[in-house]
């Protein structure tokens, strides 16, 4: 892994310009270093964490503004007014966290998920496990969730899953978050 891969530099900015492959490599490294199991969230885990017990399009309600998330504020969602288009990432603690204490679940950077891209949820597991195609290879598209600083607010909804990309793509609005499981017994 590169020591400082991010395009945007500064205190508390999210790591971006990370490929799915690099995010997985980081999770493997962190697991070995700590003795705990770290991985990318499944798509179901990501949405559960984003919603934080809500059923609205955004964990904070029916609409989104640039006072609560970083996205292209020249577009609107619902009855919101136009806002700022910052054209870059912002510090991860710039806005209030959701009810689970998680910051920037909407906007800032798209976040890689463990799952392979599927057209819909038909055949998805009921237990929230990752949907991995057994034929997956380096060209298999992977899921990104959450929207980013470059996107319209529609792409930042809790349920939006429209962005997918080959696992080697490194773009300055692709990042990741990790989940921690049980202690590693290997």
Secondary structure in CASP SS format (residue, H / E / C, confidence):
PFRMAT SS
TARGET T0000
AUTHOR 0000-0000-0000
METHOD secondary structure of the structure
MODEL  1
X C 1.00
X C 1.00
X C 1.00
X C 1.00
X C 1.00
X C 1.00
X C 1.00
X C 1.00
X C 1.00
X C 1.00
X C 1.00
X C 1.00
X E 1.00
X C 1.00
X C 1.00
X C 1.00
X C 1.00
X C 1.00
X C 1.00
X H 1.00
X H 1.00
X H 1.00
X H 1.00
X H 1.00
X H 1.00
X H 1.00
X H 1.00
X H 1.00
X H 1.00
X H 1.00
X H 1.00
X H 1.00
X H 1.00
X H 1.00
X C 1.00
X E 1.00
X E 1.00
X E 1.00
X E 1.00
X E 1.00
X C 1.00
X C 1.00
X H 1.00
X H 1.00
X H 1.00
X H 1.00
X H 1.00
X H 1.00
X H 1.00
X H 1.00
X H 1.00
X C 1.00
X C 1.00
X C 1.00
X C 1.00
X C 1.00
X C 1.00
X E 1.00
X C 1.00
X C 1.00
X E 1.00
X C 1.00
X C 1.00
X C 1.00
X C 1.00
X C 1.00
X C 1.00
X C 1.00
X C 1.00
X E 1.00
X C 1.00
X C 1.00
X C 1.00
X C 1.00
X C 1.00
X C 1.00
X C 1.00
X C 1.00
X C 1.00
X C 1.00
X C 1.00
X C 1.00
X C 1.00
X C 1.00
X C 1.00
X C 1.00
X C 1.00
X C 1.00
X C 1.00
X C 1.00
X E 1.00
X C 1.00
X C 1.00
X C 1.00
X C 1.00
X C 1.00
X C 1.00
X C 1.00
X C 1.00
X C 1.00
X C 1.00
X C 1.00
X C 1.00
X C 1.00
X C 1.00
X C 1.00
X E 1.00
X C 1.00
X C 1.00
X E 1.00
X E 1.00
X E 1.00
X E 1.00
X E 1.00
X E 1.00
X E 1.00
X C 1.00
X C 1.00
X C 1.00
X C 1.00
X C 1.00
X C 1.00
X C 1.00
X C 1.00
X C 1.00
X C 1.00
X C 1.00
X C 1.00
X C 1.00
X C 1.00
X C 1.00
X C 1.00
X C 1.00
X C 1.00
X C 1.00
X C 1.00
X C 1.00
X C 1.00
X C 1.00
X C 1.00
X E 1.00
X E 1.00
X E 1.00
X E 1.00
X E 1.00
X C 1.00
X C 1.00
X C 1.00
X C 1.00
X C 1.00
X C 1.00
X C 1.00
X H 1.00
X H 1.00
X H 1.00
X H 1.00
X C 1.00
X C 1.00
X C 1.00
X C 1.00
X C 1.00
X C 1.00
X C 1.00
X E 1.00
X E 1.00
X E 1.00
X C 1.00
X C 1.00
X C 1.00
X C 1.00
X C 1.00
X C 1.00
X C 1.00
X E 1.00
X E 1.00
X C 1.00
X C 1.00
X E 1.00
X E 1.00
X E 1.00
X E 1.00
X E 1.00
X E 1.00
X C 1.00
X C 1.00
X C 1.00
END
